[in-house]
Amino acid sequence: MTEKQDSKEAKHEPTSSLTPINELSRWQWWFLVCLNISFLLIGQGTAIILLRFYYEHGGKSKWTATLAQNAGFPILFIPFILFPKMKEPSVKSPLWVVLSIYLFLGLLIAGDHLLFSVGLEYLSSSTYTMICTTKLAFSAVFAVLLNSQKFTILILNSVVVLSLSASLVGVSDDTPGPPDVDQNKYTFAFTATLAGSALYAFLLSITQVSFEKIIKKETFAVVLELQIYTSMVASCASLVGLFASGEWKLLRSEINSFHEGSLSYAMTLIWTAVAWQICSVGVVGLIFIVSSLFSNVISTLSLPLSPLAVAIVYNYTMDGAKIIAVLLGIWGAFTYVYQYCVDGYKSARKNRAIHLGKQSHC
């Protein structure tokens, strides 16, 4: 193919109306980062509270809870309907490879949500929170192995401090555990939550690899596309699990026996689905813009911030341990962000020196 034919083909190739991520100005980049941080923190905190409400008020179906965490993806079509030109052209990778990635990630997401649903059903809030802190340690390992993450003192400080912060929340939480949970169920839930934390960390790292090595799109539209397709796969897997396990036969009695009524039952699951999609867009968005480790850092930050949100909404008084946990969490996240500011400043100085060097040779 000649250069003329290549340029003609590129000319007629449709382009997205969105600016490629590497061409954003500094303030635009930071605005997008802060927006996704807000999505993650608000969505995750809301979804976990709603799922806890579901189990505490009579919900018992793990597959229903898993489905609720995945089935909200149709709302992500709204941006494409309102702004049809934002869709980015097809990737250069073979279609079957991209579809295989979506299938693989979707199945991992379904499995991960199922494991966390087991933990939410059988574990107390304190135990669940303590185990969830391990996902940051797992993420650090996978980031080194799969994403070639370079650790500095500030990043290491962020990981350690955030883990301590979330652990402090778990230790200081005196919420009683679910009733009628025997040792076997407790052990099963403990193992499932620990496995879910490891799988979650692996999922974030493999998503970053997929963006960099396979999908290779440059605008934020790819975040919505990946979330839609993987959630579609995860929803199908959840439906299969719901019918294969026989839990669908118990749904009618579960709805009728829900403590707050059938309308509250439906609204709890609907808003869980919406909140989890908002959270997932934030998670995947931060992976795309920054890194998988940073995404998990912010995800872990939501654990110590949740008691603060509950105290504000319900006018509770926070004890000293939770206040310290919140301050530690903010400090841990700040040190990671500060590291990115330092790296950006050094990169800008290096580029300026290269530019001035080229001018001096002209």
N, C-alpha and C positions, 0 to 999 in steps of 0.2 A: 504494500500500500504506500503511495507517495505522500510527501509532506502536505501537498495541496489537498489530497483526499482526507488526510487526518484533520487538517484545520477546518475543512468543510463539515466533517462529521461532528467535530467539537462545537462548531458554530450552531448547528441545529440541535445539539443535545440540550434537553431542558435542564435548568438550574434552579436551585432552591432560592426562595426569597429571603431566607435567613443568612446571616453573615457566618462564614466558617469560623470555628472556635479559635483558630490560630490567628485570625485577622481582627478579633475584637480588641477594642481599646482597653486600657487598664481598668477604667471605671466600669466599663461594660462587663468585663470578665468578673470583677469582684461583685457586681450587682447580681450576676447569674449565680455565682457561688453562694451568696447570702440568700438568694431566693430558694435555692435547692436545700440549703441548711434549714430554712423555715419549713419547707415541705416535709423534710424528714422528721424534724423534731415534733411538729404539730401532728402530723399524720401518725407517727409511731406511738406517741403518747396517747392519742385519742383511741387508736385501734386496740391497744393493750388494755386500756380501761374498759372499753366496750366488751372485749372478749372475756375479761374477768367478770364483768356484770352478767354476761351470758351464762357462764358456768355457775355463778353464785345464786342465780335466780331460777335454776331448774334446767338449763341447757346441759345436755350430756353427749351429744353427737360430735365426736372429734372430726369426722369427715365433713359435717356441715360447717364447722368452724374453719376447717381448711378451705372449703369451697368459698366461704365468705371472704377469705383473705385474697382470693384470686379472681373472683367473678365480677369485680367492678371495672374491668378493663374497657367496656363500651364507652365510658365517659371520656376516655382518652382520644376517641375519634372526634370529639367536639372541636379541638384546635384545627384538625385537618379539614373539617367541614367549613369552619369559619374562614380559614386561610389556606385554600387548596394549593397555593403556590409554594407553601413551606416544605412540601415533600421533596426530598432529595433524590436525584437520579439513582438508578440501580448501581450496585457495587460491581467491581470487576471480578470478584470471586464468583465461582460457579454457584448457581442458584441452589443446587442440592447441598452444597457445603453450608451455605447460610441457613437453609431450612433445617439442616441437621443440628446446627448450633442452637437454633431456637428450640428445637425439640429437646435437646440435651439439657439446656438451661431450664426449660419449662418443667421437665420432670424433676430436676434438682429442687426447684422452687416448691413444687407440690410436696415433695418429701420433707423439705425443711420446715414448711408451715405445719405439716402433720406432726412432726417431732415437737415443735414448740407448743402446739395445741395440747398434746399429752401433758407437757409440763405445766401449762396453765390450769389444766383440769385437776391435777392431783397434788401439786406443790403449793406451799404458802408463797406469798409475795416475796418474803425475805429470801427463802431458799431459791426461788426462781431467779431473782435478781442476782444473787451471789454466783449462780452457775453461769448466767448470761455474761458476766464480766470476762469469762474465759475466751469469749469470741474475739476479743481484742488481741490476746496473746496468740491465738491461732492465726489471726489475720497477719500479725507481724511475721510469723514463720512463713506463711504462704506468700506474703509480699516479697520476701527475700528470695524464695525458691522460684516463684512463677513470674514476678514482676520486676525483678532486679532492683528492688527498693534499697536505697542507700540510707542508712541510719546515722543521724547526727545526735549529738547530746540533747538537743531540744526535742527532736522527734521521740527519742527514747524516753525522755522525761514526760512527754505527753502521754505515751502509752502506759507508763507505770503509774503516773498520778491519776489518770482517768480510771484505771483498773482499781486503784485503792479507793477512789471516790465512790464508784458504783458498789464496791464491796462494803463500804461503810454504811451505805443506804440499806443493804441487805442485813447487816448486823444489827442496825438500830431499829429495824422494822419489827414491831411486835404483833403484826396481824396474824390471827390464828389461821392454821391451815384448813383445807376442806375437810368436812366430817367424813367418817367411814372410809378412811384411806389406810389400808393395812400396809405391812412392811413390803410385801411383793409389789403392790402398786406404787409405793414410794420409790423403791429401787428402780422400777421400770421407768417412772417419770424422770428420776434423777439422770439415769443413763440416756434417755431420749433427749432431754434438754441439753446435756453435755454434747451428745452427737449432733444435735441441731446447731449448737454454737460453732462446732468445727465445720459442719457442712456450710453454714452461713458464710464463714470466713473464706472457705474454698470457692464458694459461689461468687463472691465479690472479686476475688483474684482472677478467676477464669473468665468473668465478664470483662475485666480490663484487658486480658489477653485477646478476647474476641474482638473488642473494639480496635485494638492496635494491629492485630495480625490478619484478621479475616474480614470484618465488616468494613472498616476503613472509610467510614463516612465522616464528614467534617462539620456538619451543623447539628444543632440540638434536636432536630426532628428525629434523628436516629434513636435518641433516648426513648421517645414516645413509641416509635416503631418496635423496638426491642421489647418494651414493656407490654405492648399489646399482644404480640405474637407469643411471648413466653407465658403470659397470663392465660392466653387462650389454651395453650397446651396444658398448663397447670390446672385450669378449670375442668378440662376434659378428664384428666387423670383423677381429679377429686371426685367427679361424678361417677367414674368407674369404681373407685374405692367405696363411695357411698352405697352403690347398689350391690357390689360384690360382698361387702361386709354385712349387708342386711340391715344397716342402720336406717335406711329409708322407711322401713316398716314401722319404726318407732316415732317418726316425725309428727304424726297427727297427735299422739298422746303427749309428746314433748311440748307441742304448741299449746295444747289445752291445759297442761299442768304448769306452764310457765307462770311464775309468781306474779308478774306484773301484767299479764294478759297477752293475748295473741297479737294485738297491735304493737305493743312494746317489743315482743319477740321479733316481729318482722322489721321494725325500725332499727333494732339493735344490730341485726345482721346486715341490713342495707347500709347503715352508716359505717359499720365495720368495713364493708367492701369499699366504700368511697374513701374512708380514711387510709386504708392500706394501700390503695392505688396512689394517693397523694404521697404517702411515705415512700413507696417504691420508686416513684419518679424522682424524688429527692435522692434516694440511695444510688440509683443508676446514673442520675445526672452528675452527682459528685464523682463517681467513678470515671465518667466520660470527661469531665472538666479537669479534675485534679488527679485522684488515684483511689484505688480500692481501700488502702489503709486509711486515708483521710475520711472516706465515707464511713468506715467502721468507727473511727474516732468520734465522729459526730453522732453516730448511732448509739455509742456507749454513753455519750454525754446526756442523752435523753433519760437515762436511768436515774442519775442524781437530780435532774431537773423536774422529774415527775412529781416528787413530794412537794416541790415549790408550787407547781401548778395546782395541785390538789388543795394546798393551804390557801392559795389566793381565791380559788373558786368557792370552796366551802368554808372560808374564814376560820381555818384551823391555825393553831399555834405550832410552829415547827420547833422541835427540840434542838439542842446544841449540835448533836451528831449530824443531823440532816443539814443544818446550816453549813457546817464544815464541809460536808460532802458536796454541797452545791458550789461552794467557793473553790474547792479542789477541782471539781469538774470544769468550771469556767477557766481556771488557771491552766489545766491540762490542754484544753482546746486552744487557748490563747497562744501557748508556746508553739503548737504545731502551725498555727496561722502566722505567727511571727517568723518561723523558719521559712515559710514561703515568701514572706516579704523580704527577708534577707537574701534568699536565692534570686528573687526578681530584681533586687537592687544590684546584686553582683552581675547578673546577666545583662542588665541595661548598661552598666559601666563597661563590661567587656565588649558589647556591641558598639558602643560609642567609641571605644579605643580603636577597634578594627576600622570603623568608619573614618576616624581622623587619620589613621595610618594610611588608608587608601588615598585620602585627599592630599597627604603630604608627598605621595609618590607621583601625583599627577603633574 
